[in-house]
Amino acid sequence: MAQLQKGLQKSSGVSNSNKTSDFRQMVSSRTAGGANTDRSLTSKIPKGEKKKNGALKQGRRPAAMTEALNADKVKWSLDSCLTKLGFEVYPLKVGWYNALLPPSLHLDYPDATLAVVVLSTPDMFERAFLPFLENRLFQRLSDPVDQCVKHYITCAISQTFPSQRVDVRYDYELLPSRKPKFLAQTAAHVSGAAFYYQQSDVKDQPWGDKKMFGVCVHPRLGGWFAIRALLVFEDLTIGSEMVQQFPKDCVPSREERIRLLEAFNFCWQDWSYRDIVPPVQTYSQKQKDYFSTKPAERFKLLKTWGFLLTEEDRPDQTLDTQNQTNGHG
């Protein structure tokens, strides 16, 4: 872990650029804008509203929510809404995250504050994204996948935590300083979700002075996932009963770590780095086609699939938060 801290402090300004399975920020910065900056997440879904247009069904809140909250109950409640849509959630303490970073990148909350990392798995595309498009929940202002993720996370929070103050930070959002709102791979590592492999994790590095970007590897999915959001429960502190779960080191050898980092840095387009460990599931061909297409061309692709049939549905290219030359998921 000391080695991880050293590497993070050296590259803290860019470690979120990889976004685990998204190489977008490596080639250019993204801007947080349009509807994606709206964080009014505590409004209730109208009582009695049924599952409609891809939104979560409003009904009785999970039984756990009638009791005092703790990390397990928060995870259970979010799982009950998001797992079926292809997401995974992993709790952490803010202090675990801040301990690995310089003060300029800290989350401004007490160390015992509960946070949750949200990942998308290969199932998210078919279970959440395509229904999101089919039900025409997409708006013109920004990237469709970003909007989809925000929609379902917002619905989950509104349904399960209507009285909680939750600071939601998405992977594509930047601060006015142009720094990311959170370092996604650091958060995934300290939560135990995925191991963050960096240049500093390779002994006798063969790259000299060349900068090599790090990447997270999931123990079951390899690289076939993405880190989407960090949820900070502003008023919920957790005691010593919550013990940190360290991620599984599934790429333990020097040779394999070199192969992983070189595949990620030099030929990420061929998807090979994602298979560094045998995955239990990969992206469907349709999902690969989507993320292999340049963001500016995805509207045309979606039209061939029968979505976004009118010009009014087309994302405003001047406000698009996507990097126009990349955009892996």
Beta strands, then each sheet from edge to edge (+ up, - down):
strand 1: 87-93
strand 2: 113-120
strand 3: 166-170
strand 4: 195-197
strand 5: 215-217
strand 6: 226-237
sheet 1: 1+ 2- 6+ 3-
sheet 2: 4+ 5-
end
